[in-house]
Amino acid sequence: MMADKIEGFLTFDINSGSFWITKEGAPLTQINFGDTFEVKVDDKWIETGIEITSDDEGALLFKLKNTAFSGILDDLEVRI
C-alpha cells in the first residue's frame, strides 16, 4: 500500500533558513536540499527539487529544478 503524500504550500522559514511544507500556516514537514518533491504547475504535478543558482548580477537565489520558478518560492502548491 502506498503512503499518502503530504500536500500543502512551500514556505521558507527565515529563522531556521529552511523550507517547509505548510498547511494553514502550520509546518507539516521540512524539505532539505537534495530532496525530491512535486510542485503543481498549470494543474500538473512536476517532479522538482530546490537548488541554489545565481542571477545575472551574481546574487544567489533559490530555483526549483524542471520549472521556471526562482527567487521567492513561498506559497507554491507542493507535495512529497
GILINPE-V673600 format. One record per residue. PSI is psi as a letter, one per 20 degrees, with the letter a starting at -180 (NA if undefined). OMEGA is omega in radians with two decimals (999 if undefined). BURIAL is # if it has 24 or more other ideal C-beta (glycine too) atoms within 12 Angstrom, else .. Layout:
# GILINPE-V673600
((PSI & OMEGA & BURIAL) (PSI & OMEGA & BURIAL))
This chain:
# GILINPE-V673600
((p & -3.11 & .) (p & 3.13 & .) (q & 3.08 & .) (q & 3.10 & .) (q & 3.04 & .) (p & -3.07 & .) (p & 3.12 & .) (b & -3.10 & #) (q & 3.12 & #) (p & -3.12 & #) (p & 3.06 & #) (p & 3.10 & #) (o & -3.07 & .) (h & -3.12 & .) (g & -3.13 & .) (i & -3.11 & .) (k & -3.11 & .) (r & 3.10 & .) (q & 3.13 & #) (q & 2.87 & #) (p & -3.11 & #) (q & 3.03 & #) (p & -3.09 & .) (k & 3.08 & .) (i & -3.13 & .) (p & 3.13 & .) (p & 3.10 & .) (g & 3.12 & #) (q & 3.13 & .) (q & 3.03 & .) (p & -3.13 & #) (q & 3.03 & .) (p & -3.09 & .) (i & 3.08 & .) (q & 3.03 & #) (p & 3.11 & .) (a & -3.13 & #) (q & 3.07 & #) (q & -3.13 & #) (p & 3.13 & #) (o & 3.14 & .) (l & 3.11 & .) (j & 3.06 & .) (q & 3.09 & .) (p & -3.12 & .) (p & 3.08 & .) (p & -3.05 & .) (a & 3.05 & #) (r & -3.12 & #) (p & 3.04 & #) (q & 3.08 & .) (p & 3.13 & .) (a & 3.09 & .) (q & 3.11 & .) (a & -3.09 & .) (h & -3.12 & .) (j & 3.10 & .) (j & 3.11 & .) (p & 3.12 & .) (q & 3.06 & .) (q & 3.10 & .) (q & 3.11 & #) (q & 3.02 & .) (p & 3.13 & #) (q & 3.08 & #) (j & 3.12 & .) (r & 3.06 & #) (j & -3.10 & .) (p & 3.04 & #) (r & -3.12 & .) (c & 3.12 & .) (o & -3.02 & .) (j & -3.10 & #) (q & 3.01 & .) (j & 3.00 & .) (q & 3.13 & #) (p & -3.06 & #) (r & 3.02 & #) (q & 3.14 & #) (NA & 999 & #))
